[in-house]
Every structure is written in C-alpha cells, then in structure tokens.
Amino acid sequence: MERSELVGLIRNFNRFYTRTVGLLEETLSQSAFTLTEARVIFEIGHRAHGGFAPDIGGERGFLARTFRIHVGAVASDIARDLRLDPAYLTRILKKFAAANLVEMSADPADGRRRMLSLTRQGRAALAGLQAAADRDIGRLVEPLPDASLPDLAGALRKVTSLLAQEVPDKRRAVLRPHRAGDIGWVVQRQALLYTREFGWTMEFEALVAEIGAKFLRNFLEGRDYCWIAELDGEPVGAIFLVHDESDPDRARLRMLHVEASARGRGVGSMLVEACIDKARAFGYRRLELWTNDILHEARRIYERAGFRLLAEEPHHSFGKDLVGQTWELQL
C-alpha cells in the first residue's frame, strides 16, 4: 500500500469517527463543556486523586480508558501533556474557578507550585461527563452483534499500538483448545504467512487445508488436540497434535505457526512445549514432525525441545526447491 493511500484512509476514518461520536458539536455529549474543557476537567479530577477515584467511574469509564495519563494535578503538567497553550489553559481554569468547579492549594512538597483539584461540584460535573460519554459510546456499539465485538476490540488495540509505536510487552500468550472457525483461521493465516515471507504458491494453502480438514474429520478425543495461542483475546499462533493411523505409539506435531506481531515473546516454544506435554499425557512414545530447512526459527525451537533430525530429502513443492526434514522426539 502506498503511504499516500494510507493517509487518505486515516483521514476518511477521522471524518467518519468525529462525526459519528459528536466531536464536531459545540459541546461534548450535550454537556456544558467543550471537548478540550472536558479533557482538562478529567485530568484535574484524576491526577488530584492519585489515579481513578471510584466515585467518578474508575477505569471502567470511557474517558478514563481514553485519556489516562500520569498523576499530578499541576497546570504546567496538564498543558504539556495535552499540548495546550498555557494561556488557553489559564482561561479555562479561570472559567472553572468562577463556576466553583476547581480549587487551588499549595503543593506540600514545593510551596511554589499550585495544585489543582475539583470541588464537590467539579466532581459531580466530571461524573456526569463520564456517564454521558459511556452512554454515547454504548449507543454507538449497541447495534453490533456479539460476534463482531472481539474484531472491533482487536482492531482498536492494533491501531493504538501501531500509531503509538509502543514497545511490545512481554506478557505471555494464553493457550486454549480450538473451537468452531479456528481451523479455517489457521489455514488462512498460514497461507498468507508463507506466501508473504517465502513466496510459496497456493499449493501450500491446499496442503494445509487438507491437513485441517482431515484433523476435523478424523478427530479422536484423547488422541488429537489443537492449541490456539492468544494475546489480548486475539489469536496469534497455533499447533496441532495428530494421531498416526499406522502406529498407535506415534503422534505428529503439525502446522506450528506464530503471527509476526507475536514473535519474540516465546509463543512458539510455549506451543511446542504444550504439544509435547499433551503427547506424553496421551501415552504416546514418539512425537514426529516434518518441516523444511529454510524455517530456521522453527527448527531452533524443535532442537531446544529435544527433537533430533532423522532424515532430509530435497523436493520441489509450493513453487520452490526445498529440503524437507523429518524430526523425532522420544517421549
């Protein structure tokens, strides 16, 4: 995608969203406050209380989730973090003081600094803003079916992460068994991944589709298993444990993959370890897998887990000359 096209898409979304949630209206959520004034009153209330006071909605509130910044209700801090002109912020604060919404006091740690806090009327005004914002966003998503809510949540988290250029955290993924629709997702993601990263043809998509269909068709409880790895509720990887029809003592590890966005977090190793543990629990004596020598990171995971290389064989598949490898782990 051309960057100019992406800029256009973002601007189109901005126009849609600001119109849809009413940010172009003179005041926010039919209150007495402009969007900027609402943001300032939110900052004063939550910074002054060292976080999110339960009487004004806590982290459950839309404004709290959207506007959370560090604590410390000082005018200069608010102006800096909200990128407001100090003179403009001063006018807002004078308006709040005249309406008995805000009060100032000396900082106990530094008498030269003036601390801002909300009066009882100010806290009531913030609580009203919080409730109105939650109501408006609730109405916005109310028509959406439950099945689409995870998609929306995942898209919002992804956009926030990409545009904020956040450093990926090191939270561990959560593994769960497969459910309806997961095998189709695995086929789609693997087909896209290997096409983009290795230039493989749709012959590979046909192979993984056949493996997935066979897994579902011949699934045996207590012999077969599939894990889906999730981060923040979004699938980021998968692995399969499949019984061998010709040898009851042998199982196969199949279709390990990790999304590019989740690499470096140990997701691949976690999936392989779970597969090995389950194979032992099911009573298998050997666990076998087939891969290609160009999949270097996967091979390193297998080696660390104790697999040993049994055989190699050149082949032409998926539009490429490859070297297939068979690995085995004695359980």
N, C-alpha and C positions, 0 to 999 in steps of 0.2 A: 504494500500500500504506500502511495506517495504521501509524504508528510503534509502537503497542502490539502490533500483529500481528508486526512485525519483532522486537521484544523477545522475544516468545514463541518465535519461530523460533530465535533465538540461544540462548535458554535450553534449548530442546529439543536443539539440537546440542551444547551443553556437556554435558548429561547423557549423551547418546549417546557423545561422544568420551572423556570422563573414565572412563566405564565400560569402553569398548572397549579403551583403551590401559592400563588398570590403574592410573590415577592415584588411585583410591579405596582401593587396597590400602595396608596399613600401611607397606610399603617399596616403593621403586622398582625395577622389573624384577627382583624376587626377590633384591635385594641386601640389605646390612646398613644401607642408608641410606634415610631418608625422602626425599620429593621435595625438600623445602627443603634438606636436608643435601647431596643430590646436586648441587643447583644451586650451593651455596656451594663445594663441593669443585671443581666445574668452574671457577668464577670464579677461585679461587685458582690453580689449575693454569695456566690460560691467560693470566691477567693477569701472573703472575710471569714467564712466558717471553716476554713481549712479543708474544703472538699465539698461534698454534696450533702447538704443538710436534709434529713428525711422529711421535713415539713414542706419542702418545695420540689418534691418529685424524685430526688435521688437520681441515680444513673439510669433508672428506667425511663426517664423523660427524654423526649426527642431533642430538646435544646441541650440537655446535659450530654447526650451522646454526641451531638454535633459540634458543640462549642468548647469542650473541655480543654483547658489549658492549665498551667501551673498555678498554685495557690499564692496569694499575697495581694490584697486589695490596695494597691498604690496606683495613683493616677498615671504616673510615668510608665509603670509596667503595662497597664492596660493600653495606653496609647501605643507603646512599642509593639505589643503582641497583636493588637488589632489593626496596626498600621494606620492609626488615626492621627490627623494633625492635632497637636496638643491644644491649640487654641479652640479647635472644633470640639474636642472632648471637654474643655473647660466650660464651654457654653452649655453642653449637655448636662454637666454636673451642676451648674448653677440652676438650670431648669428643674432638675431632680430635687435640689435642696429647697427651692421655693415651694415645691409641691410636697415637702416633708417626706420624700422618699429615701433620701440619703443623708447621712450624718458623717462628720469627720472628727477624728481624735488623733492625739499624738501617738506615734509608734513608741511603745515602751522600750524598745531596743535602740531607738535613734530618735530623739526628740525633734530632729529637723524634718523628719518625714511625717506626712499626714496620711493616716489610714482611713479608708472609706468603708462604710458598712451601711446596710439597709436598715431603715426604721421598720417598725411593725407594718406601717402602710406600704413600705417598699417591698417587704417580704410577701405581703398579700398580693401586690401587683405582679411580682415575679411568679407566684403560684398560679395566678390567673393566666399569665403568658404561657407558662408550662402546660397547663391543662388545654388551652386553646390550640397550641402547636401540636400536642399529641392528638387532639380531636381532628385537626385538619389532615394530618398525615394518616391517621386511621381511616378517614373517609377516602383518602387517595388510594389506599391499597385494599379497601373493603371489597371492590368488585373482583379482585384476583382470586382464582381458585387456590385451594391449599397446596395443590401440587406444584404451582408456579412460585411459591414463596421462597423455597431454597434457591431457585435460579436467580431471583431478584437479589436476595441477600448475598449470594456469591458474587454477582456482578458488581454490587456496590462495594464489597470488600476489595475486589480486584482493582477497580478503578481508583479507590482511595490509596491502595498500596502502590500502584504504578505511578500515579501522579505525585504522591508524596515522596517517592524514591526512598521508601523505607528499607532499612537493612533487614533481611529476612530473620525472623526469630528462630530459636532453636527448640520450639515446642515439638514434642514427639507426636507422630501421627497416631490415630486411633484405628485399629483394625476391626472390621466387622464381617460377618458372613454375607455372601451375595444374596440379593433379592431381585424381584422382577425388574427387568430392564438393565441390570448391571452387565450381563454378558454382552449385550448389544453395545453398551458403552465401551467395554474393553476392546471389542473388535474395531469400533470406530477410532478410538484413541491410538491403538497400536498401528492401524493402517496409516493414520496421519503422521504419527511419530516416525515410522520407518521410511515413509515417503519423503518427509522433510529432511531428516537427518542423514539418510543413506541413499536416497534416490531409488528405493525399491519400487517395483511395479505393483499393479493391483493383483498380481499372482499371490503376493503375500497376504493381502486382505482376504482373498479366497481361502487361503490356508487357515488363518486364524478364525474365520467364520465357520469353517468346517470343524475345527477343534472345539469352538464354543458350542456349536450345535450338538456335537457328539457328547460333550460333557453334560449338557442338559438332558439329552435323550437317554443316556446310559447311567445317569447319576445313581450311586449307591450310598445310602446313609451309612456312616461308619467306615466308609472306604474312600469317598471323594470329598473334596472341600474346595471352596474358593474364598479368598480374602479380598476385601476392598479396603484400601488404606484411605483415610480421610484426614484432612486438615481443615479446621473451622467448618466442618459439615460438608466440605467439598471433596469428591473422590480425586485422589492424586496417584493411585497406583493399584496394582492387582497381582495376584499369583494364584495358581491352581495346583491342587494335589489330585492326581488322577490314577485310578487303579489300572493295573496292567492285566488285560484279559487273558494273557497266556501264562502269567506267573503270579500266583497269589501272594508271594513274598516280596514282590517288587511294585513300587509305585513310581509315578513320573511327576516331576516338577515341570510345570508348563506355563508359558506366557507371562513370565515376570516382566513388569514394566513399571516405571516411575515417571510421572509427568516432569517436564523440565523445570517447572516452577517449584517443585518439591525436592529437587536433588540437593545433596549436601547435608541433608537432615537425618541420614541413616534409615530412610524409609525402605530402600531396597534390602538392606541387611535385616531389618525387622520382619519384612515379608518372608524372606528365606528362612530365618530362624523359626518363625511360626509354622511354616510348612514342614520343616524338619521335626519339630516337636510333635506336630499332629501325626506325622507318618509313624513316629515311634509309638504314640498313643494308640494308633490303629493296629499296631502289631506288625508293620512291615519290617523286613530285614534289610532292604536296599532301596535307595532313592536314586533315580536316574534322571538325567536331563540331556537335552540336545540343544546346542547353540551354535553360533558362528564366531570365528576367531576375531572378527572386527568389533565385536561387542565387548570392548576391553573392560569397562567398569563392571558389567555383569559377571565377567569371568573372575575379576578380582574378588567380588563378593562370594562366588562359589568356592574359590580357593580358600578364603578366610574361614568359610564354614566347614572346611574339611573335605570337600569333593576332590576327587583325583581324576585326571584325564585318562580315559580308556582308549579312545581311538579318534583319528582325524581322517577326513576324506574330502577332497576337492569336489565341488559340484557347481553347476550353473543354474541358479534359481533367482527369481524375483528381478530378472534383468541384469544380474551381476555374477561375476566369477567369485565364488566364495569358498571358504574352507569350513566344513561342518565339523563339530566336535561333540563327542559323547562323554559325559562326566558321570561319575557314580560316587555315592556316599554309602558306606557300610553303617547300618544303624545298630 
